[in-house]
Amino acid sequence: MKTIFVKPADVERKWFVIDASGKVLGRVAARAASIVRGKEKAVFAPHQEVGDFVVVINAEKLVLTGRKVQNKLYHHHSGYVGGLKTVTYEKLAARHPTSPLELAIKGMLPKGPLGRKLWKNVKVYAGSEHPHGAQSPQAIEL
């Protein structure tokens, strides 16, 4: 077995657009994270950035199964004693429509410098308009 080292100039990077309206949150996030990571390519290496760019539109029209809209909780700690902040999906989505999907995708990417670099290749928009038309992204069906 040999470790594959792909030169950054040899990697062909494409742009994809995912329409999230009516789709389940976790399924959209998993597909986007897989594409950004490059797991669908033959030259995939877990330590390199070989993935593509992903634009997710209509993030405000995502659906959740069951009673997760009322029961799903997001936690954030300020670092101070008693600084745990908890908000439901319903309130978070009302205030920031793209946040639940962004948090889901970010949680599926590796932690550390590679994950922060890969996160820059994800663009999430609440509506159906996006400014990446010049890259001519290909539509992906889930």
OpenMM code with the backbone's topology and positions (N, CA, C; nanometers):
from openmm import Vec3, app, unit

residues = "MET LYS THR ILE PHE VAL LYS PRO ALA ASP VAL GLU ARG LYS TRP PHE VAL ILE ASP ALA SER GLY LYS VAL LEU GLY ARG VAL ALA ALA ARG ALA ALA SER ILE VAL ARG GLY LYS GLU LYS ALA VAL PHE ALA PRO HIS GLN GLU VAL GLY ASP PHE VAL VAL VAL ILE ASN ALA GLU LYS LEU VAL LEU THR GLY ARG LYS VAL GLN ASN LYS LEU TYR HIS HIS HIS SER GLY TYR VAL GLY GLY LEU LYS THR VAL THR TYR GLU LYS LEU ALA ALA ARG HIS PRO THR SER PRO LEU GLU LEU ALA ILE LYS GLY MET LEU PRO LYS GLY PRO LEU GLY ARG LYS LEU TRP LYS ASN VAL LYS VAL TYR ALA GLY SER GLU HIS PRO HIS GLY ALA GLN SER PRO GLN ALA ILE GLU LEU".split()
positions = [
    Vec3(0.0846, -0.1178, 0.0000),
    Vec3(0.0000, 0.0000, 0.0000),
    Vec3(0.0891, 0.1241, 0.0000),
    Vec3(0.0528, 0.2194, -0.0810),
    Vec3(0.1253, 0.3446, -0.0856),
    Vec3(0.0298, 0.4586, -0.0540),
    Vec3(0.0807, 0.5589, 0.0121),
    Vec3(0.0022, 0.6778, 0.0378),
    Vec3(-0.0034, 0.7617, -0.0887),
    Vec3(-0.1226, 0.8030, -0.1255),
    Vec3(-0.1406, 0.8819, -0.2466),
    Vec3(-0.1174, 1.0287, -0.2147),
    Vec3(-0.0306, 1.0929, -0.2901),
    Vec3(-0.0077, 1.2365, -0.2785),
    Vec3(-0.0433, 1.2997, -0.4124),
    Vec3(-0.1511, 1.3743, -0.4132),
    Vec3(-0.1973, 1.4388, -0.5349),
    Vec3(-0.1524, 1.5835, -0.5322),
    Vec3(-0.0924, 1.6288, -0.6395),
    Vec3(-0.0517, 1.7687, -0.6470),
    Vec3(-0.1771, 1.8554, -0.6601),
    Vec3(-0.1832, 1.9688, -0.5922),
    Vec3(-0.3020, 2.0548, -0.6001),
    Vec3(-0.3353, 2.0988, -0.7422),
    Vec3(-0.2352, 2.1113, -0.8280),
    Vec3(-0.2596, 2.1528, -0.9665),
    Vec3(-0.3260, 2.0409, -1.0474),
    Vec3(-0.3096, 1.9154, -1.0049),
    Vec3(-0.3656, 1.8023, -1.0784),
    Vec3(-0.5114, 1.7724, -1.0428),
    Vec3(-0.5611, 1.8344, -0.9350),
    Vec3(-0.6969, 1.8073, -0.8898),
    Vec3(-0.7955, 1.8905, -0.9712),
    Vec3(-0.8936, 1.8234, -1.0292),
    Vec3(-0.9977, 1.8944, -1.1042),
    Vec3(-1.1111, 1.9282, -1.0074),
    Vec3(-1.1333, 2.0567, -0.9844),
    Vec3(-1.2330, 2.1033, -0.8878),
    Vec3(-1.3563, 2.1510, -0.9628),
    Vec3(-1.4715, 2.0963, -0.9305),
    Vec3(-1.5976, 2.1346, -0.9931),
    Vec3(-1.6855, 2.2069, -0.8918),
    Vec3(-1.7896, 2.2693, -0.9421),
    Vec3(-1.8889, 2.3366, -0.8589),
    Vec3(-2.0206, 2.2613, -0.8727),
    Vec3(-2.0858, 2.2376, -0.7597),
    Vec3(-2.2149, 2.1707, -0.7580),
    Vec3(-2.3147, 2.2554, -0.6805),
    Vec3(-2.4406, 2.2477, -0.7197),
    Vec3(-2.5467, 2.3179, -0.6485),
    Vec3(-2.6498, 2.2146, -0.6039),
    Vec3(-2.6915, 2.2261, -0.4776),
    Vec3(-2.7912, 2.1365, -0.4196),
    Vec3(-2.9115, 2.2193, -0.3812),
    Vec3(-3.0283, 2.1829, -0.4323),
    Vec3(-3.1527, 2.2491, -0.3948),
    Vec3(-3.2108, 2.1741, -0.2752),
    Vec3(-3.2140, 2.2411, -0.1590),
    Vec3(-3.2524, 2.1744, -0.0353),
    Vec3(-3.4006, 2.1847, -0.0035),
    Vec3(-3.4807, 2.2431, -0.0901),
    Vec3(-3.6221, 2.2610, -0.0573),
    Vec3(-3.6931, 2.1262, -0.0510),
    Vec3(-3.7564, 2.1012, 0.0643),
    Vec3(-3.8297, 1.9767, 0.0846),
    Vec3(-3.7444, 1.8568, 0.1183),
    Vec3(-3.6136, 1.8741, 0.1319),
    Vec3(-3.5230, 1.7632, 0.1624),
    Vec3(-3.4957, 1.7589, 0.3134),
    Vec3(-3.4532, 1.6431, 0.3619),
    Vec3(-3.4237, 1.6234, 0.5030),
    Vec3(-3.2851, 1.6819, 0.5348),
    Vec3(-3.2752, 1.7499, 0.6470),
    Vec3(-3.1536, 1.8217, 0.6874),
    Vec3(-3.0292, 1.7334, 0.6852),
    Vec3(-3.0335, 1.6188, 0.7508),
    Vec3(-2.9158, 1.5335, 0.7616),
    Vec3(-2.8701, 1.4752, 0.6292),
    Vec3(-2.9645, 1.4450, 0.5421),
    Vec3(-2.9283, 1.3863, 0.4129),
    Vec3(-2.8598, 1.4886, 0.3226),
    Vec3(-2.9075, 1.6121, 0.3271),
    Vec3(-2.8435, 1.7186, 0.2487),
    Vec3(-2.7034, 1.7448, 0.3032),
    Vec3(-2.6923, 1.7515, 0.4362),
    Vec3(-2.5625, 1.7788, 0.4983),
    Vec3(-2.4618, 1.6683, 0.4695),
    Vec3(-2.5053, 1.5430, 0.4754),
    Vec3(-2.4141, 1.4314, 0.4516),
    Vec3(-2.3641, 1.4307, 0.3076),
    Vec3(-2.4538, 1.4581, 0.2129),
    Vec3(-2.4127, 1.4606, 0.0721),
    Vec3(-2.3172, 1.5757, 0.0444),
    Vec3(-2.3471, 1.6932, 0.1011),
    Vec3(-2.2603, 1.8100, 0.0818),
    Vec3(-2.1222, 1.7859, 0.1426),
    Vec3(-2.1174, 1.7300, 0.2625),
    Vec3(-1.9889, 1.7035, 0.3280),
    Vec3(-1.9074, 1.6016, 0.2501),
    Vec3(-1.9732, 1.5016, 0.1934),
    Vec3(-1.9033, 1.4000, 0.1147),
    Vec3(-1.8419, 1.4593, -0.0114),
    Vec3(-1.9153, 1.5481, -0.0775),
    Vec3(-1.8645, 1.6108, -0.1999),
    Vec3(-1.7494, 1.7050, -0.1677),
    Vec3(-1.7633, 1.7843, -0.0640),
    Vec3(-1.6577, 1.8798, -0.0253),
    Vec3(-1.5315, 1.8058, 0.0156),
    Vec3(-1.5483, 1.6950, 0.0827),
    Vec3(-1.4337, 1.6161, 0.1278),
    Vec3(-1.3635, 1.5471, 0.0114),
    Vec3(-1.4378, 1.5154, -0.0950),
    Vec3(-1.3779, 1.4478, -0.2101),
    Vec3(-1.3867, 1.2979, -0.2038),
    Vec3(-1.4756, 1.2458, -0.1203),
    Vec3(-1.4857, 1.1011, -0.1016),
    Vec3(-1.5377, 1.0283, -0.2243),
    Vec3(-1.5988, 1.1001, -0.3163),
    Vec3(-1.6539, 1.0364, -0.4357),
    Vec3(-1.5534, 1.0315, -0.5498),
    Vec3(-1.4312, 1.0735, -0.5246),
    Vec3(-1.3283, 1.0747, -0.6291),
    Vec3(-1.2310, 0.9590, -0.6100),
    Vec3(-1.1703, 0.9173, -0.7205),
    Vec3(-1.0738, 0.8070, -0.7146),
    Vec3(-0.9436, 0.8494, -0.6486),
    Vec3(-0.9140, 0.9788, -0.6472),
    Vec3(-0.7882, 1.0276, -0.5904),
    Vec3(-0.8058, 1.0743, -0.4470),
    Vec3(-0.9120, 1.0305, -0.3790),
    Vec3(-0.9373, 1.0740, -0.2412),
    Vec3(-0.8225, 1.0371, -0.1498),
    Vec3(-0.7793, 1.1344, -0.0718),
    Vec3(-0.6799, 1.1125, 0.0324),
    Vec3(-0.7309, 1.1843, 0.1568),
    Vec3(-0.7363, 1.1176, 0.2713),
    Vec3(-0.7962, 1.1789, 0.3894),
    Vec3(-0.7194, 1.2987, 0.4446),
    Vec3(-0.5961, 1.3170, 0.4014),
    Vec3(-0.5150, 1.4261, 0.4544),
    Vec3(-0.5002, 1.5427, 0.3564),
    Vec3(-0.5711, 1.5383, 0.2433),
    Vec3(-0.5569, 1.6423, 0.1423),
    Vec3(-0.6924, 1.6987, 0.1019),
    Vec3(-0.6888, 1.8199, 0.0473),
    Vec3(-0.8088, 1.8840, -0.0035),
    Vec3(-0.8231, 1.8507, -0.1515),
    Vec3(-0.9059, 1.7515, -0.1825),
    Vec3(-0.9252, 1.7105, -0.3216),
    Vec3(-1.0715, 1.7212, -0.3628),
    Vec3(-1.1560, 1.7753, -0.2747),
    Vec3(-1.2993, 1.7811, -0.3000),
    Vec3(-1.3401, 1.8966, -0.3890),
    Vec3(-1.4703, 1.9064, -0.4107),
    Vec3(-1.5286, 2.0078, -0.4969),
    Vec3(-1.5961, 2.1161, -0.4127),
    Vec3(-1.6470, 2.2171, -0.4814),
    Vec3(-1.7197, 2.3250, -0.4172),
    Vec3(-1.8685, 2.2920, -0.4177),
    Vec3(-1.9396, 2.3285, -0.3110),
    Vec3(-2.0821, 2.2996, -0.3004),
    Vec3(-2.1568, 2.4273, -0.2649),
    Vec3(-2.2630, 2.4558, -0.3410),
    Vec3(-2.3530, 2.5667, -0.3127),
    Vec3(-2.4879, 2.5048, -0.2783),
    Vec3(-2.5389, 2.5358, -0.1581),
    Vec3(-2.6685, 2.4846, -0.1157),
    Vec3(-2.7669, 2.6009, -0.1161),
    Vec3(-2.8761, 2.5862, -0.1904),
    Vec3(-2.9771, 2.6911, -0.1960),
    Vec3(-3.1062, 2.6416, -0.1297),
    Vec3(-3.1933, 2.7361, -0.0951),
    Vec3(-3.3210, 2.7088, -0.0286),
    Vec3(-3.3018, 2.6373, 0.1046),
    Vec3(-3.2033, 2.6794, 0.1828),
    Vec3(-3.1767, 2.6170, 0.3123),
    Vec3(-3.2891, 2.6429, 0.4118),
    Vec3(-3.3674, 2.7470, 0.3906),
    Vec3(-3.4776, 2.7760, 0.4832),
    Vec3(-3.5953, 2.6809, 0.4620),
    Vec3(-3.5962, 2.6051, 0.3526),
    Vec3(-3.7067, 2.5145, 0.3220),
    Vec3(-3.6740, 2.3693, 0.3554),
    Vec3(-3.5719, 2.3457, 0.4380),
    Vec3(-3.5382, 2.2105, 0.4821),
    Vec3(-3.6485, 2.1568, 0.5722),
    Vec3(-3.6601, 2.0262, 0.5786),
    Vec3(-3.7574, 1.9647, 0.6678),
    Vec3(-3.6837, 1.8732, 0.7654),
    Vec3(-3.7478, 1.8519, 0.8797),
    Vec3(-3.6988, 1.7579, 0.9787),
    Vec3(-3.8071, 1.6543, 1.0021),
    Vec3(-3.7679, 1.5309, 1.0283),
    Vec3(-3.8647, 1.4252, 1.0509),
    Vec3(-3.9047, 1.4222, 1.1979),
    Vec3(-4.0199, 1.3674, 1.2229),
    Vec3(-4.0669, 1.3513, 1.3603),
    Vec3(-4.0949, 1.4851, 1.4269),
    Vec3(-4.0650, 1.4920, 1.5559),
    Vec3(-4.0907, 1.6137, 1.6334),
    Vec3(-3.9626, 1.6924, 1.6580),
    Vec3(-3.8656, 1.6769, 1.5687),
    Vec3(-3.7369, 1.7433, 1.5889),
    Vec3(-3.7459, 1.8949, 1.5812),
    Vec3(-3.8453, 1.9475, 1.5108),
    Vec3(-3.8581, 2.0929, 1.5000),
    Vec3(-3.8748, 2.1548, 1.6384),
    Vec3(-3.9514, 2.0898, 1.7256),
    Vec3(-3.9705, 2.1412, 1.8607),
    Vec3(-3.8675, 2.0881, 1.9601),
    Vec3(-3.8170, 1.9660, 1.9399),
    Vec3(-3.7357, 1.8999, 2.0414),
    Vec3(-3.5857, 1.9068, 2.0189),
    Vec3(-3.5396, 1.9335, 1.8964),
    Vec3(-3.3954, 1.9353, 1.8687),
    Vec3(-3.3318, 2.0571, 1.9333),
    Vec3(-3.2236, 2.0369, 2.0071),
    Vec3(-3.1580, 2.1452, 2.0799),
    Vec3(-3.0163, 2.1681, 2.0284),
    Vec3(-2.9768, 2.2930, 2.0248),
    Vec3(-2.8403, 2.3323, 1.9902),
    Vec3(-2.7787, 2.4005, 2.1115),
    Vec3(-2.6606, 2.3547, 2.1503),
    Vec3(-2.5945, 2.4069, 2.2701),
    Vec3(-2.4703, 2.4861, 2.2301),
    Vec3(-2.4426, 2.5910, 2.3061),
    Vec3(-2.3211, 2.6696, 2.2874),
    Vec3(-2.2770, 2.7185, 2.4237),
    Vec3(-2.1486, 2.7082, 2.4527),
    Vec3(-2.0974, 2.7507, 2.5828),
    Vec3(-2.0047, 2.8696, 2.5643),
    Vec3(-2.0241, 2.9714, 2.6470),
    Vec3(-1.9450, 3.0936, 2.6351),
    Vec3(-1.8044, 3.0777, 2.6921),
    Vec3(-1.7838, 2.9770, 2.7747),
    Vec3(-1.6544, 2.9577, 2.8373),
    Vec3(-1.6523, 3.0027, 2.9819),
    Vec3(-1.7554, 3.0732, 3.0227),
    Vec3(-1.7667, 3.1188, 3.1604),
    Vec3(-1.8557, 3.0238, 3.2394),
    Vec3(-1.8459, 3.0309, 3.3729),
    Vec3(-1.9276, 2.9472, 3.4585),
    Vec3(-2.0748, 2.9818, 3.4366),
    Vec3(-2.1553, 2.8807, 3.4130),
    Vec3(-2.2977, 2.9026, 3.3884),
    Vec3(-2.3262, 2.9604, 3.2517),
    Vec3(-2.2329, 2.9485, 3.1603),
    Vec3(-2.2474, 3.0109, 3.0297),
    Vec3(-2.3036, 2.9210, 2.9212),
    Vec3(-2.3763, 2.8154, 2.9583),
    Vec3(-2.4347, 2.7262, 2.8589),
    Vec3(-2.5610, 2.7885, 2.8006),
    Vec3(-2.5631, 2.8062, 2.6716),
    Vec3(-2.6792, 2.8623, 2.6023),
    Vec3(-2.7416, 2.7505, 2.5201),
    Vec3(-2.8713, 2.7354, 2.5287),
    Vec3(-2.9434, 2.6322, 2.4564),
    Vec3(-3.0572, 2.6959, 2.3787),
    Vec3(-3.0726, 2.6565, 2.2535),
    Vec3(-3.1790, 2.7089, 2.1692),
    Vec3(-3.2368, 2.5932, 2.0884),
    Vec3(-3.3672, 2.5973, 2.0629),
    Vec3(-3.4310, 2.4922, 1.9842),
    Vec3(-3.4089, 2.5181, 1.8356),
    Vec3(-3.4338, 2.4148, 1.7558),
    Vec3(-3.4213, 2.4283, 1.6111),
    Vec3(-3.5160, 2.5357, 1.5601),
    Vec3(-3.6363, 2.5393, 1.6154),
    Vec3(-3.7396, 2.6329, 1.5712),
    Vec3(-3.6919, 2.7777, 1.5842),
    Vec3(-3.6341, 2.8115, 1.7003),
    Vec3(-3.5885, 2.9488, 1.7239),
    Vec3(-3.4622, 2.9800, 1.6431),
    Vec3(-3.3718, 2.8818, 1.6324),
    Vec3(-3.2485, 2.9043, 1.5566),
    Vec3(-3.2786, 2.9252, 1.4087),
    Vec3(-3.3693, 2.8443, 1.3541),
    Vec3(-3.4036, 2.8571, 1.2126),
    Vec3(-3.4803, 2.9852, 1.1847),
    Vec3(-3.5564, 3.0326, 1.2821),
    Vec3(-3.6296, 3.1582, 1.2633),
    Vec3(-3.5338, 3.2764, 1.2611),
    Vec3(-3.4309, 3.2725, 1.3436),
    Vec3(-3.3358, 3.3832, 1.3526),
    Vec3(-3.2323, 3.3782, 1.2413),
    Vec3(-3.1744, 3.2594, 1.2175),
    Vec3(-3.0715, 3.2405, 1.1149),
    Vec3(-3.1102, 3.1172, 1.0328),
    Vec3(-3.1770, 3.1336, 0.9200),
    Vec3(-3.2283, 3.0175, 0.8459),
    Vec3(-3.1212, 2.9205, 0.7962),
    Vec3(-2.9993, 2.9667, 0.7767),
    Vec3(-2.8953, 2.8775, 0.7247),
    Vec3(-2.8152, 2.8085, 0.8349),
    Vec3(-2.8275, 2.8512, 0.9587),
    Vec3(-2.7439, 2.7984, 1.0668),
    Vec3(-2.7569, 2.6481, 1.0908),
    Vec3(-2.8786, 2.5910, 1.0960),
    Vec3(-2.8840, 2.4461, 1.1211),
    Vec3(-2.8087, 2.3637, 1.0169),
    Vec3(-2.8220, 2.3995, 0.8905),
    Vec3(-2.7520, 2.3252, 0.7855),
    Vec3(-2.6016, 2.3492, 0.7935),
    Vec3(-2.5606, 2.4721, 0.8205),
    Vec3(-2.4177, 2.5011, 0.8335),
    Vec3(-2.3564, 2.4224, 0.9483),
    Vec3(-2.4251, 2.4173, 1.0630),
    Vec3(-2.3734, 2.3426, 1.1776),
    Vec3(-2.3664, 2.1927, 1.1471),
    Vec3(-2.4639, 2.1414, 1.0732),
    Vec3(-2.4644, 1.9991, 1.0394),
    Vec3(-2.3487, 1.9643, 0.9464),
    Vec3(-2.3260, 2.0473, 0.8447),
    Vec3(-2.2165, 2.0202, 0.7505),
    Vec3(-2.0822, 2.0360, 0.8205),
    Vec3(-2.0689, 2.1413, 0.9007),
    Vec3(-1.9429, 2.1663, 0.9703),
    Vec3(-1.9092, 2.0525, 1.0664),
    Vec3(-2.0111, 1.9934, 1.1283),
    Vec3(-1.9886, 1.8812, 1.2191),
    Vec3(-1.9451, 1.7548, 1.1482),
    Vec3(-1.9741, 1.7435, 1.0194),
    Vec3(-1.9361, 1.6249, 0.9424),
    Vec3(-1.8001, 1.6382, 0.8761),
    Vec3(-1.7389, 1.7546, 0.8837),
    Vec3(-1.6059, 1.7750, 0.8270),
    Vec3(-1.5009, 1.7468, 0.9333),
    Vec3(-1.3767, 1.7176, 0.8934),
    Vec3(-1.2731, 1.6913, 0.9927),
    Vec3(-1.2433, 1.8148, 1.0760),
    Vec3(-1.2010, 1.7910, 1.1983),
    Vec3(-1.1665, 1.9021, 1.2867),
    Vec3(-1.0200, 1.9394, 1.2633),
    Vec3(-0.9876, 2.0655, 1.2752),
    Vec3(-0.8500, 2.1099, 1.2584),
    Vec3(-0.8305, 2.1926, 1.1327),
    Vec3(-0.7062, 2.2134, 1.0914),
    Vec3(-0.6772, 2.2994, 0.9765),
    Vec3(-0.7406, 2.2518, 0.8459),
    Vec3(-0.7451, 2.1205, 0.8228),
    Vec3(-0.8051, 2.0703, 0.6990),
    Vec3(-0.9552, 2.0978, 0.6961),
    Vec3(-1.0217, 2.0776, 0.8079),
    Vec3(-1.1650, 2.1031, 0.8141),
    Vec3(-1.1983, 2.2499, 0.7931),
    Vec3(-1.1165, 2.3392, 0.8478),
    Vec3(-1.1402, 2.4827, 0.8291),
    Vec3(-1.1162, 2.5225, 0.6838),
    Vec3(-1.0215, 2.4577, 0.6189),
    Vec3(-0.9959, 2.4855, 0.4775),
    Vec3(-1.1096, 2.4330, 0.3906),
    Vec3(-1.1610, 2.3150, 0.4229),
    Vec3(-1.2719, 2.2571, 0.3472),
    Vec3(-1.4000, 2.3374, 0.3662),
    Vec3(-1.4197, 2.3939, 0.4847),
    Vec3(-1.5415, 2.4704, 0.5126),
    Vec3(-1.5532, 2.5925, 0.4215),
    Vec3(-1.4424, 2.6434, 0.3743),
    Vec3(-1.4452, 2.7584, 0.2841),
    Vec3(-1.5006, 2.7215, 0.1467),
    Vec3(-1.5121, 2.5918, 0.1175),
    Vec3(-1.5646, 2.5467, -0.0110),
    Vec3(-1.7149, 2.5226, -0.0077),
    Vec3(-1.7797, 2.5525, 0.1057),
    Vec3(-1.9238, 2.5340, 0.1207),
    Vec3(-1.9901, 2.6704, 0.1257),
    Vec3(-2.0918, 2.6889, 0.0440),
    Vec3(-2.1692, 2.8133, 0.0423),
    Vec3(-2.3155, 2.7769, 0.0644),
    Vec3(-2.3780, 2.8344, 0.1684),
    Vec3(-2.5167, 2.8040, 0.2016),
    Vec3(-2.5985, 2.9322, 0.1923),
    Vec3(-2.7107, 2.9257, 0.1197),
    Vec3(-2.7973, 3.0421, 0.1013),
    Vec3(-2.9401, 3.0051, 0.1378),
    Vec3(-3.0103, 3.0975, 0.2044),
    Vec3(-3.1470, 3.0723, 0.2485),
    Vec3(-3.2431, 3.0698, 0.1309),
    Vec3(-3.2252, 3.1566, 0.0335),
    Vec3(-3.3158, 3.1646, -0.0812),
    Vec3(-3.2640, 3.0876, -0.2003),
    Vec3(-3.3299, 3.1095, -0.3139),
    Vec3(-3.2924, 3.0362, -0.4340),
    Vec3(-3.1874, 3.1088, -0.5179),
    Vec3(-3.1504, 3.2296, -0.4801),
    Vec3(-3.0499, 3.3066, -0.5537),
    Vec3(-2.9118, 3.2856, -0.4927),
    Vec3(-2.8096, 3.2771, -0.5794),
    Vec3(-2.6718, 3.2691, -0.5325),
    Vec3(-2.5813, 3.3398, -0.6334),
    Vec3(-2.4699, 3.3976, -0.5862),
    Vec3(-2.3823, 3.4746, -0.6747),
    Vec3(-2.2751, 3.3920, -0.7456),
    Vec3(-2.2928, 3.2594, -0.7549),
    Vec3(-2.1886, 3.1737, -0.8129),
    Vec3(-2.2274, 3.1206, -0.9502),
    Vec3(-2.3062, 3.1965, -1.0226),
    Vec3(-2.3477, 3.1540, -1.1562),
    Vec3(-2.2344, 3.1511, -1.2567),
    Vec3(-2.1324, 3.2336, -1.2345),
    Vec3(-2.0195, 3.2387, -1.3270),
    Vec3(-1.9392, 3.1081, -1.3261),
    Vec3(-1.9467, 3.0320, -1.2165),
    Vec3(-1.8753, 2.9055, -1.2088),
    Vec3(-1.9533, 2.7929, -1.2759),
    Vec3(-2.0724, 2.8210, -1.3245),
    Vec3(-2.1641, 2.7257, -1.3888),
    Vec3(-2.1714, 2.5943, -1.3102),
    Vec3(-2.2305, 2.5994, -1.1899),
    Vec3(-2.2401, 2.4768, -1.1084),
    Vec3(-2.3392, 2.3779, -1.1660),
    Vec3(-2.3094, 2.2492, -1.1451),
    Vec3(-2.3964, 2.1418, -1.1904),
    Vec3(-2.4958, 2.1094, -1.0792),
    Vec3(-2.6212, 2.0880, -1.1149),
    Vec3(-2.7241, 2.0543, -1.0168),
    Vec3(-2.7112, 1.9077, -0.9759),
    Vec3(-2.7323, 1.8814, -0.8470),
    Vec3(-2.7264, 1.7456, -0.7937),
    Vec3(-2.8621, 1.7117, -0.7344),
    Vec3(-2.9139, 1.5957, -0.7691),
    Vec3(-3.0385, 1.5474, -0.7110),
    Vec3(-3.0054, 1.4528, -0.5967),
    Vec3(-3.0819, 1.4630, -0.4898),
    Vec3(-3.0592, 1.3747, -0.3753),
    Vec3(-3.1541, 1.2575, -0.3782),
] * unit.nanometer
topology = app.Topology()
chain = topology.addChain("A")
for resn in residues:
    res = topology.addResidue(resn, chain)
    for name in ("N", "CA", "C"):
        topology.addAtom(name, app.Element.getBySymbol(name[0]), res)
